[in-house]
Amino acid sequence: MIERIHPAGAPAPRGPYSPAVRAGDTIYVSGQVPIDPISGQIVTGDVQVETRQVLNNIRNILAGCGASLADVVRCAVYLTDAADFKAMNEVYAEFFGEAKPARTTVVVAALPLPGAKVEIDAIAYQPSAARRG
């Protein structure tokens, strides 16, 4: 069964996609950029400020699916500047702690949100038994 999820507290999609899709026991979180879900405006600042907003958005989307960051098995990180890797990584480590998912980090020329420095997507695994209890 496939369920397209638009959880409360998630930034409104800026295109034809769902913030999250559950397919069986797997949750796919669309790439998130630093958007404040309340104002709908970009959160600007250094890459740590932006990464914090992105990961808060992912955490909120997962919560709306009944999951958490501890359920994340893989992330992809897109940075517009390789020099931001260390600073992004520090914030990323704060959010994931010991629950370290597999990850790919790619440096890109630009992101779809002009001015954004980071975008992250996630895949989480949550067996149906975990959702019941």
TILOBA-941049 format. One line per field, with one value per residue (C-alpha): residue in one letter; residue number from 1; x, y, z. Coordinates in Angstrom, 1 decimal. Example, Ala and Ser with C-alpha at 12.3 -4.5 7.8 and 13.67 -1.06 7.14 Angstrom:
code = (a/s)
pos = (1/2)
x = (12.3/13.7)
y = (-4.5/-1.1)
z = (7.8/7.1)
***
This chain:
code = (m/i/e/r/i/h/p/a/g/a/p/a/p/r/g/p/y/s/p/a/v/r/a/g/d/t/i/y/v/s/g/q/v/p/i/d/p/i/s/g/q/i/v/t/g/d/v/q/v/e/t/r/q/v/l/n/n/i/r/n/i/l/a/g/c/g/a/s/l/a/d/v/v/r/c/a/v/y/l/t/d/a/a/d/f/k/a/m/n/e/v/y/a/e/f/f/g/e/a/k/p/a/r/t/t/v/v/v/a/a/l/p/l/p/g/a/k/v/e/i/d/a/i/a/y/q/p/s/a/a/r/r/g)
pos = (1/2/3/4/5/6/7/8/9/10/11/12/13/14/15/16/17/18/19/20/21/22/23/24/25/26/27/28/29/30/31/32/33/34/35/36/37/38/39/40/41/42/43/44/45/46/47/48/49/50/51/52/53/54/55/56/57/58/59/60/61/62/63/64/65/66/67/68/69/70/71/72/73/74/75/76/77/78/79/80/81/82/83/84/85/86/87/88/89/90/91/92/93/94/95/96/97/98/99/100/101/102/103/104/105/106/107/108/109/110/111/112/113/114/115/116/117/118/119/120/121/122/123/124/125/126/127/128/129/130/131/132/133)
x = (0.0/1.3/0.2/1.1/1.5/1.1/1.7/0.8/3.9/5.6/6.5/4.0/5.4/6.6/6.0/4.1/5.3/4.4/6.4/6.5/5.4/4.9/5.3/4.8/7.3/9.4/8.9/10.5/10.9/11.2/14.3/13.9/15.3/15.5/11.9/10.1/6.8/4.8/5.8/6.7/9.8/13.4/15.5/18.8/22.0/25.1/24.9/24.5/21.3/20.0/20.9/19.1/16.0/16.1/16.6/13.8/11.5/12.5/11.9/8.5/7.6/8.7/6.7/3.6/4.2/4.6/8.3/11.5/15.0/16.1/14.1/16.1/18.2/19.6/20.0/21.3/22.8/23.2/25.5/26.2/29.7/32.1/33.6/30.4/30.7/32.3/29.8/26.9/28.2/28.4/24.7/23.8/25.6/23.6/20.4/21.3/23.6/24.4/21.5/23.8/22.0/23.9/24.6/25.7/26.8/27.0/28.2/25.8/25.9/22.6/19.4/15.8/15.4/17.5/20.0/19.7/22.9/21.7/19.0/18.5/16.2/15.7/14.4/13.1/12.1/9.2/7.6/3.9/4.1/6.0/3.1/0.6/2.3)
y = (0.0/3.5/6.5/10.1/12.1/15.8/16.1/19.2/21.3/20.5/23.2/23.3/21.6/24.1/21.7/18.6/16.3/14.9/15.8/12.0/8.8/5.6/2.4/-0.6/-0.2/2.5/6.2/8.4/12.1/14.5/16.7/19.5/23.0/25.6/26.8/27.9/25.8/28.6/31.6/29.7/31.8/30.7/30.6/32.3/32.3/30.2/26.5/25.4/27.6/26.2/22.6/22.9/24.1/21.4/18.6/20.1/19.9/16.3/15.5/17.1/15.2/11.9/12.7/13.3/9.8/8.3/7.9/9.6/10.4/7.1/5.3/6.9/4.4/6.7/10.4/12.3/15.8/18.4/21.3/24.3/24.7/21.9/24.3/24.0/20.2/20.3/22.9/21.0/17.7/19.1/20.0/16.7/14.8/16.7/15.5/11.8/11.1/7.4/6.5/7.2/6.5/5.7/8.9/10.4/14.1/15.7/19.2/20.8/24.1/25.3/24.1/24.7/27.3/30.3/31.2/27.9/26.2/22.8/20.2/16.8/13.9/10.8/7.3/5.7/2.2/1.6/-1.8/-1.8/-3.4/-0.3/2.0/0.0/0.1)
z = (0.0/-0.9/1.2/0.3/3.5/4.1/7.8/9.8/10.7/7.4/4.9/2.0/-1.1/-3.7/-6.6/-7.6/-4.8/-1.4/1.7/2.5/1.0/2.9/0.9/3.2/6.1/4.3/4.5/1.9/2.9/0.0/-0.1/2.4/2.1/4.9/4.8/8.0/7.9/9.6/7.5/4.3/4.0/3.6/6.7/5.9/7.7/7.7/6.7/10.3/10.7/7.4/8.3/11.6/9.9/7.3/9.9/12.1/9.0/8.4/12.1/11.9/8.8/10.3/13.4/11.3/9.9/13.4/13.0/14.3/13.2/14.9/12.1/9.3/7.4/4.7/3.9/0.9/1.6/-1.2/-0.5/-2.7/-1.3/-0.3/2.3/4.3/4.8/8.3/9.6/8.2/9.6/13.1/13.1/11.4/14.2/16.8/15.3/14.6/17.6/17.7/15.2/12.2/8.9/5.7/3.8/0.6/0.4/-3.0/-3.9/-6.4/-8.4/-7.1/-5.3/-6.5/-3.7/-4.7/-1.9/-0.1/0.9/1.9/1.0/2.6/1.9/4.0/3.9/7.2/8.0/10.4/10.6/10.9/14.3/15.6/14.4/16.4/19.7)
***
